[in-house]
Amino acid sequence: MPKGISRNPRIDRRRKKNRTSTTATTGFVEIGPPMTFQQAMHSVTALTNSATDSVNHPPHYTVGGIETIDFIEAKNLNYHLGQVIKYITRAEHKNNFLEDLKKAQWYLNREIENRSKI
C-alpha cells in the first residue's frame, strides 16, 4: 500500500483534511518537514525585525536613547561632521565596525581639507 494511505477511509479523510499541497486543483498548501530550532529562531527574528520601523527608527539609530540625527541637528553640525558622528555612533551596531570608522575618518579628513582652504 502507498505511503500515507490506509485501509480505513475515515483515517484517509482526516489525513486529506489535515494535509496540504501547493497544487491549485486541490487548494491545499504543502507542509514540509518540521523546522529545526535555528529555522524557528530565524523566523521569530524576522517577524520581530519586521515589527520595528526599519525606515524611520531602526534599532541602531536609537542606541543611547537619542537618535543620531537629533544630536546632529541639536549641535547644528554641517554635512561632513554629521556624517562623522553618524558613522561613529552606529559603527558598533552594524556589521563592519572598522569600515564605518574609516568612513567617519574620510568625512573628517574632507572637513579638515575644506576648512584648510579657507
Biopython code that builds the backbone (N, CA, C, O; Angstrom):
import numpy as np
from Bio.PDB.StructureBuilder import StructureBuilder

atoms = [
    (1, "MET", "N", (0.846, -1.179, 0.000)),
    (1, "MET", "CA", (0.000, 0.000, 0.000)),
    (1, "MET", "C", (0.897, 1.250, 0.000)),
    (1, "MET", "O", (1.885, 1.275, 0.734)),
    (2, "PRO", "N", (0.585, 2.299, -0.804)),
    (2, "PRO", "CA", (1.399, 3.514, -0.855)),
    (2, "PRO", "C", (1.444, 4.214, 0.503)),
    (2, "PRO", "O", (0.515, 4.129, 1.306)),
    (3, "LYS", "N", (2.556, 4.903, 0.725)),
    (3, "LYS", "CA", (2.747, 5.632, 1.977)),
    (3, "LYS", "C", (1.662, 6.699, 2.135)),
    (3, "LYS", "O", (1.329, 7.401, 1.180)),
    (4, "GLY", "N", (1.115, 6.812, 3.349)),
    (4, "GLY", "CA", (0.099, 7.819, 3.619)),
    (4, "GLY", "C", (-1.307, 7.363, 3.320)),
    (4, "GLY", "O", (-2.247, 8.122, 3.552)),
    (5, "ILE", "N", (-1.494, 6.172, 2.821)),
    (5, "ILE", "CA", (-2.827, 5.648, 2.522)),
    (5, "ILE", "C", (-3.080, 4.476, 3.466)),
    (5, "ILE", "O", (-2.238, 3.589, 3.602)),
    (6, "SER", "N", (-4.209, 4.477, 4.097)),
    (6, "SER", "CA", (-4.551, 3.354, 4.962)),
    (6, "SER", "C", (-5.759, 2.647, 4.391)),
    (6, "SER", "O", (-6.362, 3.102, 3.418)),
    (7, "ARG", "N", (-6.098, 1.560, 4.989)),
    (7, "ARG", "CA", (-7.287, 0.834, 4.541)),
    (7, "ARG", "C", (-8.545, 1.426, 5.147)),
    (7, "ARG", "O", (-9.652, 1.122, 4.702)),
    (8, "ASN", "N", (-8.390, 2.257, 6.144)),
    (8, "ASN", "CA", (-9.544, 2.835, 6.812)),
    (8, "ASN", "C", (-9.895, 4.166, 6.154)),
    (8, "ASN", "O", (-9.099, 5.102, 6.234)),
    (9, "PRO", "N", (-11.058, 4.289, 5.506)),
    (9, "PRO", "CA", (-11.413, 5.530, 4.796)),
    (9, "PRO", "C", (-11.537, 6.736, 5.731)),
    (9, "PRO", "O", (-11.286, 7.865, 5.309)),
    (10, "ARG", "N", (-11.925, 6.515, 7.012)),
    (10, "ARG", "CA", (-12.045, 7.634, 7.948)),
    (10, "ARG", "C", (-10.670, 8.257, 8.206)),
    (10, "ARG", "O", (-10.544, 9.479, 8.274)),
    (11, "ILE", "N", (-9.644, 7.418, 8.350)),
    (11, "ILE", "CA", (-8.288, 7.928, 8.560)),
    (11, "ILE", "C", (-7.820, 8.668, 7.319)),
    (11, "ILE", "O", (-7.211, 9.733, 7.414)),
    (12, "ASP", "N", (-8.108, 8.097, 6.147)),
    (12, "ASP", "CA", (-7.722, 8.759, 4.898)),
    (12, "ASP", "C", (-8.361, 10.142, 4.781)),
    (12, "ASP", "O", (-7.707, 11.089, 4.347)),
    (13, "ARG", "N", (-9.641, 10.266, 5.167)),
    (13, "ARG", "CA", (-10.319, 11.570, 5.097)),
    (13, "ARG", "C", (-9.661, 12.575, 6.052)),
    (13, "ARG", "O", (-9.483, 13.742, 5.704)),
    (14, "ARG", "N", (-9.301, 12.112, 7.263)),
    (14, "ARG", "CA", (-8.638, 13.004, 8.213)),
    (14, "ARG", "C", (-7.288, 13.450, 7.679)),
    (14, "ARG", "O", (-6.927, 14.622, 7.786)),
    (15, "ARG", "N", (-6.555, 12.532, 7.114)),
    (15, "ARG", "CA", (-5.251, 12.895, 6.551)),
    (15, "ARG", "C", (-5.416, 13.900, 5.422)),
    (15, "ARG", "O", (-4.672, 14.876, 5.326)),
    (16, "LYS", "N", (-6.409, 13.645, 4.564)),
    (16, "LYS", "CA", (-6.632, 14.549, 3.446)),
    (16, "LYS", "C", (-7.056, 15.924, 3.951)),
    (16, "LYS", "O", (-6.660, 16.951, 3.400)),
    (17, "LYS", "N", (-7.873, 15.928, 5.015)),
    (17, "LYS", "CA", (-8.336, 17.193, 5.570)),
    (17, "LYS", "C", (-7.176, 17.982, 6.176)),
    (17, "LYS", "O", (-7.121, 19.204, 6.031)),
    (18, "ASN", "N", (-6.256, 17.305, 6.848)),
    (18, "ASN", "CA", (-5.138, 17.970, 7.507)),
    (18, "ASN", "C", (-3.945, 18.186, 6.585)),
    (18, "ASN", "O", (-3.099, 19.040, 6.847)),
    (19, "ARG", "N", (-3.879, 17.418, 5.517)),
    (19, "ARG", "CA", (-2.759, 17.535, 4.594)),
    (19, "ARG", "C", (-2.946, 18.758, 3.718)),
    (19, "ARG", "O", (-4.066, 19.166, 3.411)),
    (20, "THR", "N", (-1.835, 19.324, 3.330)),
    (20, "THR", "CA", (-1.911, 20.457, 2.418)),
    (20, "THR", "C", (-0.961, 20.239, 1.260)),
    (20, "THR", "O", (0.050, 19.551, 1.398)),
    (21, "SER", "N", (-1.277, 20.811, 0.147)),
    (21, "SER", "CA", (-0.483, 20.644, -1.064)),
    (21, "SER", "C", (-0.504, 21.953, -1.830)),
    (21, "SER", "O", (-1.473, 22.706, -1.731)),
    (22, "THR", "N", (0.539, 22.240, -2.590)),
    (22, "THR", "CA", (0.616, 23.508, -3.315)),
    (22, "THR", "C", (-0.157, 23.492, -4.630)),
    (22, "THR", "O", (-0.221, 24.511, -5.317)),
    (23, "THR", "N", (-0.728, 22.384, -4.982)),
    (23, "THR", "CA", (-1.420, 22.328, -6.267)),
    (23, "THR", "C", (-2.699, 23.149, -6.220)),
    (23, "THR", "O", (-3.443, 23.114, -5.240)),
    (24, "ALA", "N", (-2.938, 23.882, -7.288)),
    (24, "ALA", "CA", (-4.114, 24.743, -7.350)),
    (24, "ALA", "C", (-5.398, 23.934, -7.416)),
    (24, "ALA", "O", (-6.448, 24.398, -6.970)),
    (25, "THR", "N", (-5.327, 22.743, -7.963)),
    (25, "THR", "CA", (-6.547, 21.955, -8.130)),
    (25, "THR", "C", (-7.117, 21.491, -6.800)),
    (25, "THR", "O", (-8.335, 21.381, -6.658)),
    (26, "THR", "N", (-6.261, 21.217, -5.822)),
    (26, "THR", "CA", (-6.756, 20.761, -4.524)),
    (26, "THR", "C", (-7.001, 21.910, -3.564)),
    (26, "THR", "O", (-7.810, 21.791, -2.644)),
    (27, "GLY", "N", (-6.309, 23.019, -3.772)),
    (27, "GLY", "CA", (-6.466, 24.149, -2.872)),
    (27, "GLY", "C", (-5.724, 23.985, -1.559)),
    (27, "GLY", "O", (-5.936, 24.768, -0.633)),
    (28, "PHE", "N", (-4.862, 22.989, -1.457)),
    (28, "PHE", "CA", (-4.105, 22.757, -0.230)),
    (28, "PHE", "C", (-2.700, 23.350, -0.346)),
    (28, "PHE", "O", (-2.227, 23.624, -1.449)),
    (29, "VAL", "N", (-2.041, 23.546, 0.788)),
    (29, "VAL", "CA", (-0.667, 24.035, 0.852)),
    (29, "VAL", "C", (0.195, 22.921, 1.405)),
    (29, "VAL", "O", (-0.166, 22.294, 2.400)),
    (30, "GLU", "N", (1.327, 22.668, 0.777)),
    (30, "GLU", "CA", (2.214, 21.578, 1.201)),
    (30, "GLU", "C", (2.868, 21.896, 2.541)),
    (30, "GLU", "O", (3.395, 22.991, 2.734)),
    (31, "ILE", "N", (2.833, 20.954, 3.451)),
    (31, "ILE", "CA", (3.530, 21.078, 4.724)),
    (31, "ILE", "C", (4.794, 20.260, 4.615)),
    (31, "ILE", "O", (4.749, 19.060, 4.343)),
    (32, "GLY", "N", (5.937, 20.921, 4.831)),
    (32, "GLY", "CA", (7.218, 20.244, 4.706)),
    (32, "GLY", "C", (7.629, 19.584, 6.008)),
    (32, "GLY", "O", (6.819, 19.429, 6.922)),
    (33, "PRO", "N", (8.876, 19.202, 6.084)),
    (33, "PRO", "CA", (9.383, 18.589, 7.308)),
    (33, "PRO", "C", (9.368, 19.610, 8.443)),
    (33, "PRO", "O", (9.325, 20.814, 8.191)),
    (34, "PRO", "N", (9.404, 19.139, 9.690)),
    (34, "PRO", "CA", (9.391, 20.072, 10.820)),
    (34, "PRO", "C", (10.605, 20.998, 10.776)),
    (34, "PRO", "O", (11.665, 20.628, 10.270)),
    (35, "MET", "N", (10.435, 22.209, 11.315)),
    (35, "MET", "CA", (11.526, 23.184, 11.362)),
    (35, "MET", "C", (12.560, 22.775, 12.400)),
    (35, "MET", "O", (12.242, 22.154, 13.414)),
    (36, "THR", "N", (13.796, 23.138, 12.120)),
    (36, "THR", "CA", (14.837, 22.985, 13.136)),
    (36, "THR", "C", (14.714, 24.168, 14.095)),
    (36, "THR", "O", (14.013, 25.137, 13.801)),
    (37, "PHE", "N", (15.379, 24.092, 15.217)),
    (37, "PHE", "CA", (15.353, 25.185, 16.180)),
    (37, "PHE", "C", (15.901, 26.460, 15.547)),
    (37, "PHE", "O", (15.348, 27.540, 15.755)),
    (38, "GLN", "N", (16.989, 26.345, 14.773)),
    (38, "GLN", "CA", (17.586, 27.524, 14.139)),
    (38, "GLN", "C", (16.633, 28.165, 13.141)),
    (38, "GLN", "O", (16.543, 29.390, 13.059)),
    (39, "GLN", "N", (15.919, 27.335, 12.379)),
    (39, "GLN", "CA", (14.957, 27.879, 11.426)),
    (39, "GLN", "C", (13.829, 28.605, 12.149)),
    (39, "GLN", "O", (13.387, 29.668, 11.712)),
    (40, "ALA", "N", (13.369, 28.030, 13.250)),
    (40, "ALA", "CA", (12.308, 28.662, 14.027)),
    (40, "ALA", "C", (12.778, 29.997, 14.601)),
    (40, "ALA", "O", (12.041, 30.983, 14.568)),
    (41, "MET", "N", (14.004, 30.029, 15.128)),
    (41, "MET", "CA", (14.532, 31.272, 15.690)),
    (41, "MET", "C", (14.711, 32.329, 14.602)),
    (41, "MET", "O", (14.476, 33.515, 14.836)),
    (42, "HIS", "N", (15.130, 31.893, 13.408)),
    (42, "HIS", "CA", (15.272, 32.830, 12.291)),
    (42, "HIS", "C", (13.912, 33.431, 11.944)),
    (42, "HIS", "O", (13.815, 34.629, 11.679)),
    (43, "SER", "N", (12.867, 32.616, 11.942)),
    (43, "SER", "CA", (11.523, 33.103, 11.653)),
    (43, "SER", "C", (11.059, 34.098, 12.698)),
    (43, "SER", "O", (10.470, 35.126, 12.363)),
    (44, "VAL", "N", (11.320, 33.800, 13.966)),
    (44, "VAL", "CA", (10.943, 34.705, 15.049)),
    (44, "VAL", "C", (11.689, 36.024, 14.914)),
    (44, "VAL", "O", (11.099, 37.093, 15.071)),
    (45, "THR", "N", (12.983, 35.951, 14.626)),
    (45, "THR", "CA", (13.791, 37.159, 14.456)),
    (45, "THR", "C", (13.267, 37.995, 13.293)),
    (45, "THR", "O", (13.170, 39.217, 13.397)),
    (46, "ALA", "N", (12.931, 37.337, 12.191)),
    (46, "ALA", "CA", (12.410, 38.054, 11.029)),
    (46, "ALA", "C", (11.102, 38.756, 11.370)),
    (46, "ALA", "O", (10.893, 39.902, 10.972)),
    (47, "LEU", "N", (10.225, 38.084, 12.101)),
    (47, "LEU", "CA", (8.956, 38.700, 12.491)),
    (47, "LEU", "C", (9.185, 39.861, 13.443)),
    (47, "LEU", "O", (8.536, 40.900, 13.325)),
    (48, "THR", "N", (10.097, 39.690, 14.379)),
    (48, "THR", "CA", (10.403, 40.752, 15.341)),
    (48, "THR", "C", (10.983, 41.962, 14.625)),
    (48, "THR", "O", (10.597, 43.097, 14.904)),
    (49, "ASN", "N", (11.910, 41.720, 13.701)),
    (49, "ASN", "CA", (12.531, 42.826, 12.972)),
    (49, "ASN", "C", (11.530, 43.548, 12.096)),
    (49, "ASN", "O", (11.606, 44.768, 11.949)),
    (50, "SER", "N", (10.586, 42.814, 11.508)),
    (50, "SER", "CA", (9.607, 43.469, 10.651)),
    (50, "SER", "C", (8.640, 44.311, 11.473)),
    (50, "SER", "O", (8.001, 45.217, 10.938)),
    (51, "ALA", "N", (8.524, 44.021, 12.782)),
    (51, "ALA", "CA", (7.644, 44.803, 13.638)),
    (51, "ALA", "C", (8.266, 46.151, 13.976)),
    (51, "ALA", "O", (7.543, 47.075, 14.350)),
    (52, "THR", "N", (9.596, 46.294, 13.854)),
    (52, "THR", "CA", (10.231, 47.571, 14.120)),
    (52, "THR", "C", (10.161, 48.430, 12.863)),
    (52, "THR", "O", (10.020, 47.917, 11.753)),
    (53, "ASP", "N", (10.259, 49.715, 13.047)),
    (53, "ASP", "CA", (10.208, 50.637, 11.912)),
    (53, "ASP", "C", (11.613, 50.805, 11.365)),
    (53, "ASP", "O", (12.348, 51.693, 11.797)),
    (54, "SER", "N", (11.992, 49.961, 10.417)),
    (54, "SER", "CA", (13.363, 49.954, 9.913)),
    (54, "SER", "C", (13.669, 51.124, 8.985)),
    (54, "SER", "O", (14.823, 51.318, 8.602)),
    (55, "VAL", "N", (12.666, 51.898, 8.620)),
    (55, "VAL", "CA", (12.913, 53.068, 7.777)),
    (55, "VAL", "C", (13.117, 54.317, 8.629)),
    (55, "VAL", "O", (14.106, 55.032, 8.467)),
    (56, "ASN", "N", (12.188, 54.572, 9.527)),
    (56, "ASN", "CA", (12.240, 55.809, 10.308)),
    (56, "ASN", "C", (12.989, 55.694, 11.629)),
    (56, "ASN", "O", (13.598, 56.666, 12.075)),
    (57, "HIS", "N", (12.956, 54.536, 12.256)),
    (57, "HIS", "CA", (13.583, 54.384, 13.574)),
    (57, "HIS", "C", (14.240, 53.018, 13.731)),
    (57, "HIS", "O", (13.836, 52.248, 14.603)),
    (58, "PRO", "N", (15.243, 52.693, 12.913)),
    (58, "PRO", "CA", (15.922, 51.410, 13.091)),
    (58, "PRO", "C", (16.570, 51.328, 14.465)),
    (58, "PRO", "O", (16.959, 52.354, 15.023)),
    (59, "PRO", "N", (16.691, 50.133, 15.018)),
    (59, "PRO", "CA", (17.245, 49.988, 16.371)),
    (59, "PRO", "C", (18.634, 50.620, 16.538)),
    (59, "PRO", "O", (18.921, 51.205, 17.582)),
    (60, "HIS", "N", (19.504, 50.508, 15.510)),
    (60, "HIS", "CA", (20.849, 51.065, 15.672)),
    (60, "HIS", "C", (20.867, 52.591, 15.574)),
    (60, "HIS", "O", (21.910, 53.203, 15.808)),
    (61, "TYR", "N", (19.739, 53.217, 15.234)),
    (61, "TYR", "CA", (19.669, 54.678, 15.222)),
    (61, "TYR", "C", (19.407, 55.234, 16.618)),
    (61, "TYR", "O", (19.778, 56.372, 16.907)),
    (62, "THR", "N", (18.782, 54.461, 17.472)),
    (62, "THR", "CA", (18.314, 54.989, 18.748)),
    (62, "THR", "C", (19.091, 54.483, 19.956)),
    (62, "THR", "O", (18.642, 54.663, 21.088)),
    (63, "VAL", "N", (20.232, 53.862, 19.746)),
    (63, "VAL", "CA", (21.039, 53.384, 20.863)),
    (63, "VAL", "C", (21.467, 54.574, 21.704)),
    (63, "VAL", "O", (21.926, 55.584, 21.171)),
    (64, "GLY", "N", (21.320, 54.458, 22.999)),
    (64, "GLY", "CA", (21.678, 55.550, 23.901)),
    (64, "GLY", "C", (20.513, 56.480, 24.192)),
    (64, "GLY", "O", (20.677, 57.472, 24.901)),
    (65, "GLY", "N", (19.345, 56.175, 23.656)),
    (65, "GLY", "CA", (18.150, 56.942, 23.983)),
    (65, "GLY", "C", (17.907, 58.166, 23.122)),
    (65, "GLY", "O", (16.890, 58.840, 23.288)),
    (66, "ILE", "N", (18.809, 58.468, 22.214)),
    (66, "ILE", "CA", (18.611, 59.616, 21.319)),
    (66, "ILE", "C", (19.019, 59.200, 19.916)),
    (66, "ILE", "O", (20.011, 58.497, 19.722)),
    (67, "GLU", "N", (18.251, 59.638, 18.961)),
    (67, "GLU", "CA", (18.624, 59.326, 17.581)),
    (67, "GLU", "C", (19.788, 60.216, 17.173)),
    (67, "GLU", "O", (19.880, 61.377, 17.573)),
    (68, "THR", "N", (20.665, 59.646, 16.375)),
    (68, "THR", "CA", (21.853, 60.369, 15.921)),
    (68, "THR", "C", (21.472, 61.659, 15.205)),
    (68, "THR", "O", (22.110, 62.692, 15.408)),
    (69, "ILE", "N", (20.448, 61.606, 14.376)),
    (69, "ILE", "CA", (20.037, 62.799, 13.626)),
    (69, "ILE", "C", (19.619, 63.919, 14.571)),
    (69, "ILE", "O", (19.885, 65.090, 14.300)),
    (70, "ASP", "N", (18.966, 63.567, 15.681)),
    (70, "ASP", "CA", (18.552, 64.589, 16.652)),
    (70, "ASP", "C", (19.766, 65.263, 17.282)),
    (70, "ASP", "O", (19.776, 66.477, 17.482)),
    (71, "PHE", "N", (20.793, 64.465, 17.596)),
    (71, "PHE", "CA", (22.026, 65.032, 18.158)),
    (71, "PHE", "C", (22.702, 65.952, 17.145)),
    (71, "PHE", "O", (23.116, 67.060, 17.488)),
    (72, "ILE", "N", (22.814, 65.492, 15.891)),
    (72, "ILE", "CA", (23.470, 66.281, 14.839)),
    (72, "ILE", "C", (22.745, 67.610, 14.652)),
    (72, "ILE", "O", (23.381, 68.658, 14.541)),
    (73, "GLU", "N", (21.411, 67.567, 14.616)),
    (73, "GLU", "CA", (20.638, 68.796, 14.437)),
    (73, "GLU", "C", (20.735, 69.702, 15.662)),
    (73, "GLU", "O", (20.813, 70.923, 15.524)),
    (74, "ALA", "N", (20.731, 69.108, 16.870)),
    (74, "ALA", "CA", (20.831, 69.911, 18.094)),
    (74, "ALA", "C", (22.157, 70.655, 18.154)),
    (74, "ALA", "O", (22.214, 71.775, 18.661)),
    (75, "LYS", "N", (23.219, 70.052, 17.645)),
    (75, "LYS", "CA", (24.543, 70.676, 17.638)),
    (75, "LYS", "C", (24.769, 71.522, 16.390)),
    (75, "LYS", "O", (25.807, 72.171, 16.256)),
    (76, "ASN", "N", (23.807, 71.516, 15.485)),
    (76, "ASN", "CA", (23.865, 72.303, 14.256)),
    (76, "ASN", "C", (25.127, 71.992, 13.445)),
    (76, "ASN", "O", (25.806, 72.902, 12.970)),
    (77, "LEU", "N", (25.431, 70.711, 13.293)),
    (77, "LEU", "CA", (26.625, 70.288, 12.561)),
    (77, "LEU", "C", (26.370, 70.284, 11.063)),
    (77, "LEU", "O", (25.257, 70.015, 10.611)),
    (78, "ASN", "N", (27.411, 70.583, 10.302)),
    (78, "ASN", "CA", (27.282, 70.542, 8.848)),
    (78, "ASN", "C", (27.285, 69.079, 8.362)),
    (78, "ASN", "O", (27.389, 68.143, 9.155)),
    (79, "TYR", "N", (27.170, 68.919, 7.052)),
    (79, "TYR", "CA", (27.037, 67.581, 6.474)),
    (79, "TYR", "C", (28.205, 66.668, 6.838)),
    (79, "TYR", "O", (27.991, 65.556, 7.323)),
    (80, "HIS", "N", (29.427, 67.120, 6.613)),
    (80, "HIS", "CA", (30.592, 66.271, 6.849)),
    (80, "HIS", "C", (30.713, 65.848, 8.314)),
    (80, "HIS", "O", (30.935, 64.675, 8.614)),
    (81, "LEU", "N", (30.564, 66.815, 9.218)),
    (81, "LEU", "CA", (30.668, 66.485, 10.641)),
    (81, "LEU", "C", (29.496, 65.606, 11.093)),
    (81, "LEU", "O", (29.649, 64.746, 11.960)),
    (82, "GLY", "N", (28.340, 65.834, 10.496)),
    (82, "GLY", "CA", (27.185, 64.982, 10.795)),
    (82, "GLY", "C", (27.446, 63.536, 10.381)),
    (82, "GLY", "O", (27.084, 62.600, 11.094)),
    (83, "GLN", "N", (28.080, 63.367, 9.220)),
    (83, "GLN", "CA", (28.424, 62.014, 8.764)),
    (83, "GLN", "C", (29.433, 61.350, 9.698)),
    (83, "GLN", "O", (29.342, 60.152, 9.968)),
    (84, "VAL", "N", (30.393, 62.129, 10.189)),
    (84, "VAL", "CA", (31.380, 61.596, 11.136)),
    (84, "VAL", "C", (30.657, 61.055, 12.365)),
    (84, "VAL", "O", (30.898, 59.923, 12.786)),
    (85, "ILE", "N", (29.783, 61.858, 12.931)),
    (85, "ILE", "CA", (29.025, 61.444, 14.127)),
    (85, "ILE", "C", (28.181, 60.215, 13.807)),
    (85, "ILE", "O", (28.136, 59.264, 14.588)),
    (86, "LYS", "N", (27.520, 60.239, 12.670)),
    (86, "LYS", "CA", (26.653, 59.113, 12.281)),
    (86, "LYS", "C", (27.439, 57.815, 12.217)),
    (86, "LYS", "O", (27.037, 56.817, 12.816)),
    (87, "TYR", "N", (28.551, 57.816, 11.500)),
    (87, "TYR", "CA", (29.309, 56.576, 11.337)),
    (87, "TYR", "C", (29.931, 56.097, 12.646)),
    (87, "TYR", "O", (29.999, 54.894, 12.896)),
    (88, "ILE", "N", (30.379, 57.020, 13.474)),
    (88, "ILE", "CA", (30.978, 56.614, 14.750)),
    (88, "ILE", "C", (29.928, 56.032, 15.688)),
    (88, "ILE", "O", (30.153, 54.989, 16.302)),
    (89, "THR", "N", (28.793, 56.696, 15.799)),
    (89, "THR", "CA", (27.785, 56.235, 16.763)),
    (89, "THR", "C", (27.109, 54.935, 16.350)),
    (89, "THR", "O", (26.633, 54.192, 17.208)),
    (90, "ARG", "N", (27.058, 54.653, 15.073)),
    (90, "ARG", "CA", (26.375, 53.435, 14.616)),
    (90, "ARG", "C", (27.324, 52.274, 14.343)),
    (90, "ARG", "O", (26.874, 51.148, 14.133)),
    (91, "ALA", "N", (28.617, 52.529, 14.344)),
    (91, "ALA", "CA", (29.597, 51.515, 13.931)),
    (91, "ALA", "C", (29.498, 50.228, 14.732)),
    (91, "ALA", "O", (29.564, 49.142, 14.156)),
    (92, "GLU", "N", (29.343, 50.321, 16.020)),
    (92, "GLU", "CA", (29.292, 49.126, 16.871)),
    (92, "GLU", "C", (28.054, 48.280, 16.619)),
    (92, "GLU", "O", (28.042, 47.090, 16.932)),
    (93, "HIS", "N", (27.040, 48.867, 16.070)),
    (93, "HIS", "CA", (25.752, 48.197, 15.945)),
    (93, "HIS", "C", (25.465, 47.722, 14.524)),
    (93, "HIS", "O", (24.348, 47.311, 14.210)),
    (94, "LYS", "N", (26.465, 47.781, 13.685)),
    (94, "LYS", "CA", (26.315, 47.313, 12.313)),
    (94, "LYS", "C", (27.338, 46.213, 12.060)),
    (94, "LYS", "O", (28.040, 45.786, 12.976)),
    (95, "ASN", "N", (27.416, 45.766, 10.835)),
    (95, "ASN", "CA", (28.237, 44.590, 10.510)),
    (95, "ASN", "C", (29.742, 44.830, 10.504)),
    (95, "ASN", "O", (30.501, 43.947, 10.904)),
    (96, "ASN", "N", (30.189, 45.995, 10.063)),
    (96, "ASN", "CA", (31.618, 46.188, 9.882)),
    (96, "ASN", "C", (32.104, 47.436, 10.616)),
    (96, "ASN", "O", (32.085, 48.539, 10.070)),
    (97, "PHE", "N", (32.535, 47.246, 11.848)),
    (97, "PHE", "CA", (32.969, 48.342, 12.719)),
    (97, "PHE", "C", (34.104, 49.143, 12.086)),
    (97, "PHE", "O", (34.030, 50.369, 12.006)),
    (98, "LEU", "N", (35.148, 48.457, 11.640)),
    (98, "LEU", "CA", (36.318, 49.126, 11.086)),
    (98, "LEU", "C", (35.965, 49.916, 9.824)),
    (98, "LEU", "O", (36.470, 51.020, 9.622)),
    (99, "GLU", "N", (35.112, 49.362, 8.988)),
    (99, "GLU", "CA", (34.711, 50.061, 7.770)),
    (99, "GLU", "C", (33.987, 51.369, 8.104)),
    (99, "GLU", "O", (34.221, 52.389, 7.456)),
    (100, "ASP", "N", (33.119, 51.342, 9.102)),
    (100, "ASP", "CA", (32.412, 52.558, 9.482)),
    (100, "ASP", "C", (33.354, 53.598, 10.079)),
    (100, "ASP", "O", (33.172, 54.796, 9.862)),
    (101, "LEU", "N", (34.352, 53.153, 10.824)),
    (101, "LEU", "CA", (35.337, 54.106, 11.349)),
    (101, "LEU", "C", (36.142, 54.736, 10.215)),
    (101, "LEU", "O", (36.473, 55.920, 10.275)),
    (102, "LYS", "N", (36.454, 53.964, 9.194)),
    (102, "LYS", "CA", (37.175, 54.507, 8.033)),
    (102, "LYS", "C", (36.310, 55.516, 7.278)),
    (102, "LYS", "O", (36.812, 56.528, 6.787)),
    (103, "LYS", "N", (35.009, 55.236, 7.187)),
    (103, "LYS", "CA", (34.104, 56.191, 6.547)),
    (103, "LYS", "C", (34.057, 57.486, 7.341)),
    (103, "LYS", "O", (34.088, 58.571, 6.760)),
    (104, "ALA", "N", (33.981, 57.382, 8.665)),
    (104, "ALA", "CA", (33.982, 58.571, 9.521)),
    (104, "ALA", "C", (35.276, 59.357, 9.326)),
    (104, "ALA", "O", (35.269, 60.585, 9.246)),
    (105, "GLN", "N", (36.374, 58.632, 9.253)),
    (105, "GLN", "CA", (37.683, 59.275, 9.049)),
    (105, "GLN", "C", (37.719, 60.001, 7.709)),
    (105, "GLN", "O", (38.261, 61.102, 7.617)),
    (106, "TRP", "N", (37.148, 59.397, 6.671)),
    (106, "TRP", "CA", (37.122, 60.015, 5.347)),
    (106, "TRP", "C", (36.382, 61.350, 5.398)),
    (106, "TRP", "O", (36.850, 62.355, 4.863)),
    (107, "TYR", "N", (35.213, 61.341, 6.056)),
    (107, "TYR", "CA", (34.439, 62.585, 6.152)),
    (107, "TYR", "C", (35.158, 63.627, 7.016)),
    (107, "TYR", "O", (35.107, 64.820, 6.716)),
    (108, "LEU", "N", (35.818, 63.188, 8.071)),
    (108, "LEU", "CA", (36.560, 64.121, 8.911)),
    (108, "LEU", "C", (37.729, 64.738, 8.129)),
    (108, "LEU", "O", (37.958, 65.946, 8.203)),
    (109, "ASN", "N", (38.454, 63.918, 7.391)),
    (109, "ASN", "CA", (39.546, 64.429, 6.543)),
    (109, "ASN", "C", (39.017, 65.420, 5.514)),
    (109, "ASN", "O", (39.654, 66.440, 5.249)),
    (110, "ARG", "N", (37.888, 65.135, 4.950)),
    (110, "ARG", "CA", (37.273, 66.023, 3.958)),
    (110, "ARG", "C", (36.940, 67.378, 4.592)),
    (110, "ARG", "O", (37.181, 68.428, 3.997)),
    (111, "GLU", "N", (36.381, 67.338, 5.810)),
    (111, "GLU", "CA", (36.055, 68.578, 6.524)),
    (111, "GLU", "C", (37.316, 69.367, 6.840)),
    (111, "GLU", "O", (37.335, 70.590, 6.705)),
    (112, "ILE", "N", (38.363, 68.680, 7.256)),
    (112, "ILE", "CA", (39.645, 69.349, 7.566)),
    (112, "ILE", "C", (40.217, 69.996, 6.312)),
    (112, "ILE", "O", (40.695, 71.129, 6.361)),
    (113, "GLU", "N", (40.173, 69.279, 5.181)),
    (113, "GLU", "CA", (40.663, 69.841, 3.906)),
    (113, "GLU", "C", (39.878, 71.088, 3.526)),
    (113, "GLU", "O", (40.461, 72.106, 3.153)),
    (114, "ASN", "N", (38.547, 71.006, 3.620)),
    (114, "ASN", "CA", (37.707, 72.145, 3.252)),
    (114, "ASN", "C", (37.997, 73.356, 4.134)),
    (114, "ASN", "O", (38.040, 74.484, 3.641)),
    (115, "ARG", "N", (38.196, 73.137, 5.422)),
    (115, "ARG", "CA", (38.453, 74.262, 6.337)),
    (115, "ARG", "C", (39.874, 74.798, 6.188)),
    (115, "ARG", "O", (40.141, 75.958, 6.503)),
    (116, "SER", "N", (40.788, 73.949, 5.706)),
    (116, "SER", "CA", (42.174, 74.395, 5.477)),
    (116, "SER", "C", (42.259, 75.346, 4.305)),
    (116, "SER", "O", (43.168, 76.174, 4.250)),
    (117, "LYS", "N", (41.330, 75.247, 3.360)),
    (117, "LYS", "CA", (41.318, 76.093, 2.168)),
    (117, "LYS", "C", (40.846, 77.508, 2.487)),
    (117, "LYS", "O", (41.111, 78.436, 1.722)),
    (118, "ILE", "N", (40.164, 77.677, 3.587)),
    (118, "ILE", "CA", (39.560, 78.991, 3.915)),
    (118, "ILE", "C", (40.614, 79.948, 4.426)),
    (118, "ILE", "O", (40.303, 81.093, 4.752)),
]
sb = StructureBuilder()
sb.init_structure("model")
sb.init_model(0)
sb.init_chain("A")
sb.init_seg("    ")
for serial, (resi, resn, name, xyz) in enumerate(atoms, 1):
    if name == "N":
        sb.init_residue(resn, " ", resi, " ")
    sb.init_atom(name, np.array(xyz, "f"), 0.0, 1.0, " ", f" {name:<3s}", serial, name[0])
structure = sb.get_structure()
